[in-house]
Amino acid sequence: MFRRPVQRFCRITLRKNRENAVLRWKSTATTSGKVAVTTEEVRPDYIKCYKELSKPVLSGLVVLSTSAGFLMSGSPAAFVPLLAVSVGTTLQAFSANSYNQIWEVENDALMNRTKRRPLPTGRISRGHAAVWATACGAAGTGILLAGTNPLTAGLGLLNIGLYALVYTPLKTRTIANTWVGSVVGALPPMMGWTAATGTLMAPEPMLLGATLFFWQFPHFFALSWRSRKDYAAGGYKMLPVVDTDCGRRTARAVLRHTMYLSSIPIVASLSGITSSMFAIESLAFNSYIIYLAARFHKKRSNRNAQQVFRSSLWYLPLTLSLMVYHSKNWSDKDLEEETSIDRFVDQMRERLTDLCPHELFSRGDIKVDAENMCPPTMIAGPDPLRSSGEVEGKSS
């Protein structure tokens, strides 16, 4: 009579005990009654921690600029140096970003944007992070030394030192930290150039470095203006944080460096580094970013700052791509030293000439000065002067 109810009661009791045991295993209660860290959080996912320490998106931009510097040289594109400079720079960027977070654990814990990083949450120790940063730095430097040259490896080590030992401590002391950080951002494309040529004695790496240097200011000042209260809580001395003039100093700095940045294509064209089409094709989007910076200067709102920041994300890869595409170094290659990668690049550039406005002009009856032609057109396309002469001969 009582057998089935008793069995049912025992089954329910056992099930509840198992559920309570699981709950006790997953969480512990503090004296204040709040739920403490779960055992799932105590067991860190180290792969995820390494990823967050390395900042892969930021490191990706670094590698993009490095590759642009390598391709800008127009030298025979050997696979090993290109791969070495890409992988080596990536690992060095991982190292610098990790050292940065090791320095800033206490500050990051005070900011909403960074308090969930691995070190402030205790998912990984400082010592463990230091081992990861050192291993990445050593591996990246070794790859650059073996696959490129000592100059490139030395520039990479210098960049890690500037970022971790100079820029990071200055962030809590003076607004000059942004200018130092801009130098750090300017070195990767110069490393790409040295990996391909072995020297810095040329105008191209200086122009590439200037592009990255000026780009840092509208990009970072727009970001820090939008998060200025968070940076103030973390104890950082950024210009938007200490700007007591209602943000006018910050807005002037954004507009001024945007104007400097927009002049790069003109300087590149006038100096003969690229064809004049680089300046012409970049006119539209340079006018747009100047417009956004001027609007932020007129009305210093978070919405306008956000638009400046977002535009900087697509501006950099677009500018570097056009600079490489229109580089006149490609027209000076020695075809006898051409490699399989060079042939592949030339084939791609031949196809891209069909999209170039300059090439479209050259196929018509309009006579175009060959000095201002796009380098891909000069390599793969028809001679505009000869084509126009043939047209004139046929018409006569």
C-alpha positions in Angstrom: 0.0 0.0 0.0 2.7 2.5 1.0 5.4 1.0 -1.3 4.8 3.1 -4.4 4.4 6.5 -2.6 7.6 5.8 -0.7 9.5 4.9 -3.9 8.2 8.1 -5.5 9.2 10.2 -2.5 12.7 8.7 -2.6 13.1 9.4 -6.3 12.0 13.0 -5.9 14.3 13.5 -2.9 17.3 12.0 -4.8 16.7 14.2 -7.8 16.5 17.3 -5.7 19.6 16.4 -3.9 21.5 15.9 -7.2 20.2 19.3 -8.4 21.2 21.0 -5.2 24.6 19.4 -5.4 25.1 20.7 -9.0 24.0 24.2 -7.9 26.5 24.1 -4.9 29.2 23.0 -7.3 28.5 25.8 -9.8 28.3 28.7 -7.3 29.1 29.7 -3.8 27.4 32.3 -1.7 29.2 35.1 -0.1 28.5 36.5 3.3 26.6 39.4 1.7 24.3 37.0 0.0 25.6 37.8 -3.5 26.6 35.0 -5.9 30.3 34.6 -6.2 32.4 33.4 -9.1 31.3 30.1 -10.6 33.6 27.2 -11.1 33.2 27.6 -14.8 34.7 31.0 -14.5 37.4 29.8 -12.2 38.5 27.4 -14.9 39.8 29.8 -17.6 39.8 29.2 -21.3 43.4 30.0 -21.9 43.0 30.2 -25.7 40.3 32.9 -25.2 42.5 34.7 -22.7 45.5 34.7 -25.2 43.1 36.0 -27.9 41.9 38.9 -25.7 45.4 39.8 -24.6 46.6 39.9 -28.2 43.8 42.2 -29.5 43.6 40.4 -32.9 41.6 43.3 -34.7 44.2 45.9 -33.8 47.0 43.5 -34.7 45.3 42.9 -38.0 45.5 46.6 -38.9 49.2 46.5 -38.0 49.8 43.5 -40.3 47.8 45.3 -43.1 50.0 48.3 -42.9 53.2 46.1 -42.8 52.1 44.3 -45.9 51.3 47.6 -47.7 54.9 48.7 -47.0 56.3 45.5 -48.4 54.2 45.7 -51.6 54.8 49.4 -52.0 58.5 48.7 -52.8 57.6 47.0 -56.1 60.6 44.6 -55.5 60.4 41.0 -56.6 57.8 39.6 -54.2 59.6 36.6 -52.7 57.2 34.4 -50.7 59.5 33.8 -47.7 60.2 37.5 -46.7 56.5 38.4 -47.2 55.3 35.5 -45.0 58.0 36.2 -42.5 57.3 39.9 -42.1 53.5 39.2 -41.8 53.9 36.4 -39.2 56.7 38.1 -37.3 54.9 41.4 -37.1 51.7 39.7 -35.9 53.5 38.0 -33.1 55.3 41.2 -32.1 51.9 43.0 -32.1 50.5 40.2 -29.8 53.5 40.8 -27.5 53.1 44.6 -27.3 49.4 44.4 -26.7 49.8 41.8 -23.9 52.5 43.8 -22.2 50.2 46.8 -22.4 47.5 45.0 -20.5 50.0 43.7 -17.9 50.9 47.3 -17.1 47.3 48.5 -16.9 45.6 45.8 -14.8 44.5 48.3 -12.1 43.4 51.0 -14.5 41.5 48.5 -16.7 39.6 47.3 -13.7 38.1 50.8 -13.2 36.8 51.1 -16.8 33.6 49.7 -18.1 35.1 49.0 -21.5 38.1 47.0 -20.2 37.1 45.6 -16.8 36.1 42.2 -18.3 39.5 41.6 -19.8 41.4 38.4 -18.6 43.8 40.2 -16.1 41.2 42.4 -14.3 38.8 39.4 -13.9 41.6 37.1 -12.7 41.1 34.6 -15.4 44.8 34.6 -16.0 47.7 35.7 -13.8 50.2 38.5 -14.6 53.0 36.0 -14.6 51.2 33.8 -17.1 50.4 36.8 -19.3 54.1 37.9 -19.1 55.2 34.4 -20.3 52.8 34.6 -23.2 54.0 38.2 -24.1 57.6 37.2 -23.9 57.2 34.1 -26.0 55.3 36.0 -28.7 57.9 38.8 -28.8 60.8 36.3 -29.0 59.2 34.2 -31.7 58.3 37.2 -33.8 61.7 38.7 -33.5 63.3 35.4 -34.4 61.1 35.0 -37.5 61.9 38.5 -38.7 65.6 38.0 -38.1 65.6 34.7 -40.0 63.2 35.5 -42.8 64.0 39.2 -43.5 66.9 41.2 -42.1 68.3 42.6 -38.8 67.0 46.1 -39.5 63.4 44.9 -39.7 63.8 42.7 -36.5 65.4 45.7 -34.7 62.5 48.0 -35.7 60.1 45.5 -34.3 61.9 45.2 -31.0 62.0 49.0 -30.8 58.3 49.2 -31.4 57.6 46.7 -28.6 59.8 48.8 -26.2 58.1 52.1 -27.2 54.6 50.7 -26.8 55.2 48.8 -23.5 57.8 50.9 -21.8 57.2 54.4 -23.0 53.6 54.8 -24.4 51.8 52.8 -21.7 53.3 54.5 -18.6 52.8 57.9 -20.2 49.0 57.3 -20.6 48.5 58.1 -16.9 50.9 61.0 -16.8 50.7 63.3 -19.9 48.6 63.9 -23.0 51.8 63.5 -25.0 51.2 59.8 -24.9 49.1 59.9 -28.1 52.0 61.4 -30.0 54.3 58.6 -28.8 51.6 56.0 -29.7 51.4 57.5 -33.2 55.1 56.8 -33.7 54.5 53.2 -32.6 51.7 53.0 -35.3 54.0 54.5 -37.9 56.7 51.9 -37.7 55.0 48.8 -39.1 54.7 50.0 -42.7 58.3 51.1 -42.5 59.1 47.6 -41.4 57.4 46.2 -44.4 59.5 48.4 -46.6 62.8 47.4 -44.9 61.8 43.7 -45.2 61.6 44.1 -49.0 64.5 46.5 -49.6 66.8 46.3 -46.5 67.0 50.1 -46.1 65.0 53.2 -44.9 66.8 55.6 -47.2 63.9 56.4 -49.5 60.9 58.7 -49.5 58.3 55.9 -49.6 58.7 54.5 -46.1 58.6 58.1 -44.7 55.4 58.8 -46.6 53.9 55.5 -45.3 54.9 56.3 -41.8 53.4 59.8 -42.1 50.1 58.2 -43.2 49.9 56.0 -40.2 51.1 58.8 -37.9 48.4 61.3 -38.9 45.7 58.6 -39.0 46.1 57.8 -35.3 44.8 61.2 -34.2 41.3 61.3 -35.7 41.0 57.6 -35.0 42.0 57.7 -31.3 40.7 61.1 -30.3 37.3 60.3 -31.6 37.3 57.1 -29.7 38.6 58.6 -26.5 36.1 61.6 -26.7 33.2 59.2 -26.9 34.6 57.3 -23.9 36.1 60.2 -22.0 34.3 59.5 -18.8 35.5 56.0 -18.8 39.1 57.0 -19.5 38.8 59.6 -16.6 37.6 56.8 -14.3 40.6 54.7 -15.3 43.0 57.6 -14.5 44.3 58.2 -18.0 45.5 61.6 -19.2 44.0 61.8 -22.7 43.4 65.1 -24.4 39.6 64.6 -24.4 39.8 63.9 -20.7 41.7 67.0 -19.7 40.2 69.3 -22.4 38.4 71.9 -20.3 37.6 74.0 -23.3 34.4 72.1 -24.0 36.3 69.8 -26.3 37.5 72.5 -28.7 41.2 71.4 -28.4 40.2 67.9 -29.2 38.1 68.9 -32.2 40.8 71.2 -33.5 43.4 68.3 -33.2 41.0 66.0 -35.1 40.4 68.5 -37.9 44.1 69.5 -38.2 45.4 66.0 -38.5 42.6 65.0 -40.8 43.8 67.8 -43.1 47.4 66.6 -42.8 46.2 63.0 -43.7 44.3 64.2 -46.7 47.3 65.9 -48.1 49.3 62.5 -48.3 47.9 61.5 -51.8 48.8 65.0 -53.2 52.4 64.8 -51.8 52.7 61.2 -53.1 51.7 62.2 -56.6 53.8 65.4 -56.8 56.9 63.6 -55.5 56.6 60.9 -58.2 56.0 58.1 -55.7 52.6 57.3 -57.2 50.7 58.3 -60.3 48.5 61.4 -60.2 45.4 59.1 -60.2 46.1 58.4 -56.5 45.3 62.0 -55.7 42.3 62.2 -58.0 40.7 58.9 -56.9 41.2 59.7 -53.2 39.7 63.2 -53.6 36.1 62.0 -52.9 36.7 60.1 -49.6 39.2 62.6 -48.4 36.6 65.3 -48.8 34.2 63.2 -46.9 36.4 62.6 -43.9 37.3 66.3 -43.8 33.5 67.0 -43.8 33.0 64.6 -40.8 35.9 66.2 -38.9 34.6 69.7 -39.6 31.2 68.7 -38.4 32.7 67.3 -35.2 34.6 70.6 -34.8 31.4 72.5 -35.1 29.3 70.3 -32.9 31.2 68.1 -30.4 28.7 65.3 -29.8 29.2 61.6 -29.3 27.3 60.9 -32.5 29.7 63.0 -34.6 32.7 61.5 -32.8 31.4 58.0 -33.5 31.1 58.8 -37.3 34.7 60.1 -37.4 35.9 56.9 -35.6 34.0 54.6 -37.9 35.2 56.4 -41.0 38.8 55.9 -39.9 38.3 52.1 -39.9 37.6 51.9 -43.6 39.8 54.9 -44.6 43.1 53.3 -43.7 42.8 50.1 -45.7 41.4 52.0 -48.7 44.2 54.6 -48.7 46.9 52.0 -48.4 45.4 49.8 -51.1 45.3 52.8 -53.6 48.8 53.9 -52.6 50.1 50.4 -53.4 48.1 50.1 -56.6 49.3 53.4 -58.0 52.9 53.1 -56.8 55.3 53.8 -59.7 57.8 51.4 -58.2 55.9 48.6 -60.0 56.8 50.1 -63.4 60.5 50.0 -62.6 60.8 46.2 -61.9 63.4 44.2 -63.7 61.3 41.6 -65.6 64.3 39.2 -65.7 64.0 38.9 -61.8 60.3 38.3 -61.9 59.0 35.5 -59.7 55.8 33.4 -59.8 54.3 35.8 -57.2 55.2 38.8 -59.4 53.5 37.1 -62.4 50.4 36.5 -60.3 50.4 40.2 -59.1 50.9 41.4 -62.7 47.9 39.3 -63.9 45.7 40.7 -61.1 46.9 44.2 -62.0 46.1 43.6 -65.7 42.5 42.7 -64.7 42.2 45.7 -62.4 43.1 48.1 -65.2 39.7 47.4 -66.6 38.3 49.2 -63.5 40.6 52.1 -63.7 39.2 55.4 -65.0 42.6 56.3 -66.4 42.6 53.1 -68.5 39.2 53.9 -69.9 40.5 57.2 -71.1 43.5 55.6 -72.6 41.4 53.4 -74.8 39.6 56.3 -76.4 40.6 59.1 -78.7 41.7 61.3 -75.9 45.5 61.9 -75.8 46.9 61.3 -72.2 50.3 62.1 -70.9 52.1 58.8 -70.3 53.9 60.2 -67.2 50.6 60.5 -65.4 49.3 57.1 -66.3 48.6 54.5 -63.6 51.6 52.1 -63.3 49.4 49.1 -64.0 48.3 50.7 -67.2 51.9 51.5 -68.1 52.9 47.8 -67.5 49.9 45.9 -68.9 47.8 48.3 -70.8 48.3 49.8 -74.3 50.5 52.8 -74.8 48.1 55.7 -74.8 50.3 57.9 -77.0 50.7 55.1 -79.5 47.0 54.2 -79.4 46.0 57.8 -80.1 48.6 58.0 -82.9 47.1 54.9 -84.5 43.6 56.4 -84.3 44.8 59.6 -85.9 46.5 57.7 -88.7 43.4 55.7 -89.4 41.2 58.8 -89.4 43.6 60.5 -91.9 
